[in-house]
Amino acid sequence: MLDEKEVSRSPISEFRRWFRMAVDQCPGPWFDPTAMTLATSDRSGRVSARVVLLKKFGPAGFTFFTNYSSNKGRQLSKNPQAALVFYWPYLRRQIRIEGAIERVSRAESLRYFRSRPRLSQLAAAVSDQSREIPSRRFLDDRFEVLRQSLTSKPVPLPDYWGGYRVMPATMEFWEHRDNRLHDRIRYSRTNGGWRIDRLAP
């Protein structure tokens, strides 16, 4: 049972507890507990969503990495607000996060880029994410040309690739209960910290 009187005073601490449980009880390699739905919108209000992977979290926010020139990157440049959803069906739990978003530093992006497998670095360098391409062969050929040209050299971090950090204004923790009378606890940022409320299911 999810009780607003017993949860952590900090939503990041509560997230850490839930996330650790999601990792520890993950049902198998086919499920990635770091997967989160990211929703963005343009200035006209047109919304799009996709799944990305959480790479870091803490008091500053929730970090993922992507192509800045992708559809999500273009939307975020116009409207730097985002929503995240984690859903762990085996725990019957969900977390929703909403807030402003910012790019992480170039140095942080480079550190993460260097930690990725080399073939993933090459893939990031050759993919004009979200843009139309003529064929799969076109993409594979670009990949192979770059791979051969950098045989003994590090893959340069593309200017159009890096991290974003979602800085939560609200976080909602949802837990399944019978008869659809689910528990929902919402944290809302205030000047002095966080306000905690229970929401109707």
N, C-alpha and C positions, 0 to 999 in steps of 0.2 A: 504494500500500500504506500502511495506517495502522499506524504503529509507536509504541508507548508511549514509546520512548526518544527519539523525535524530535518529539513534539507539544509545544506550549507548556506551561509549568508552570502557566499560568492558563487555566481553561476559558473565561473571557470572551475572552481573546486568541485562543484556538483558535476560538471561536464567531465572532468578528469575521472571521477569515480565511475560514472556511467560508461565512459569510453574504455576504461581498464576492464570493466566487466564484459563489454562487447568484444574486446580482443581476447580475453581469457576464455570466453565461452563460444568463440567463433566455431561454427559447425564444420568448417573444412576450408581447404585452400580455394574452393570455388567462390567463397564469399569474402569480400574485402570490407572490413569494418571501417576503413578510412574513407570509403566512397560516400560522397555527399552530393545531393542535387543542388546546383547553383542556378538561381533565377536572376536574370537581369532584364532591363527594359531600356528602350531608347526614349528620346524626349517626347515622342508622340504617345508613349504609354504602351507600345507594342512589346509584349513580354516573350522571352524565350528561356528555356531551361535545358540543362544537360548535367551529366554526372562528371564530377572532377574528384581528385583525391586530396584529402587533407594531408599536409606535410609537416605542419607545426602548429601548435596552439599554446596560448598563455594569456596573461592579463592584457597584452596588447591586441590580441585578436586571433583569427584563424587564417592560416596561410596556405595558398595553393599556387601552382606555377602553370603558365600557359603562354600562348602566342598573343602578344599585345595587338597584333593586327587581325586576330580572329574576330568572328561576329561578337563574341562576348567582350573582347577587348575594345572594339569600336563602340559598343553600347556603353561600357563603363567609362570611356573617355568623355561621353556626352552626359551620362547620368551616373555618377559614382555612388550608387546605392545598390545593395544586393541582399538576397535572402539565401540561406542555406538550410537544407533539411537532411538530417541523418535518420535512417530508419533501420532498425535491427529487429527483424521479424521474430527471430528466435528468442529475443528478450521481451518481445511485445512492447517495445519502447521506441520513442521518436523524440528528436530534439529539433526545434526550429530556431533559427538565428536570423535576425534582421539588423542591418546597420550600414553605415558608410563604409567605403572601401578606398584603399590607397595602394599604390605600388610600393613594394619593399625596395630597399636600397640595391644598387647595382652589385655591390659587394656580396650581399646576401644571395642574390640571384646567381652570381658566379659560383659561390660555394656550393649551392645545391646542384647547379648544372654540372660541376666537376664530380659530384658524388654519383651521378647517374651512370648507368652502363654506357660504354662508348657508342654502341649502335643506337641507343636512345638519344644521345647527343647529336649524332648525325641525322637522325630522323627529324629532330626539332629544327635543325639547320636547313633542311631541304623542303620542309612542308610549309606552303603558304596556306595555313589553316583556314578553313571555311571558304576558300576561293575555288572556283571551278577549274578543273584540269581536264585535258583531253582524254586521258586513259590511265589505267593502272601502270601500264608500261612506261609512260612518261615519268611517273613518280619513281618507279624502280630504277630507271635509267639515271635520273638526277641523283638518287641515293648512291648508286654505284660509282658515278663520276666523282662525287665528293669523297667517298670512302677511299678510292684509289689515290686521289690527289693529296690526301692527308694521312697516308700510310704510317708515317713515323712522326706525325705532328699532332699536337693537341687540337681538338675541335674548338674553334673560336665561339664564344658566346654570342649569338646573334643579337643585334640591337633591338630586334622586335620580340624578344623572348625574356620572360622573367616572372617575378612573383607578385601576387596581390595579397593584401591582408584585409579581411572583413573585421571591422571594429564594432562589436555588438552594441546596439542600443536596447534591444530586447532579446531575451532567450526564453523559450518555452519548453518545458519538459513534460512529455506526455507518456502515460503508462496505461496499457489496456486493463479494463475491468469488465466484469460480466454485465450483461444487459445494456451494453454500450454506455454505461455510466463511468466513462473513463476519468482518470485523474489528469488534470492539467494545471501545472504550476508555472506562472510567468514571472520572470525577473525583468524589471524596467529600470534603466539607468536614471539616476537622479544626481543632483549636484554633490550630494554627500555619499553616494554609493549606489545601492540597489534596493528597489522596492520589490516585495514579493507578494503576489496575489494568486488566489485560486480562481480558475475560470470554469464555467460550466462546460460540460463535454459537448 
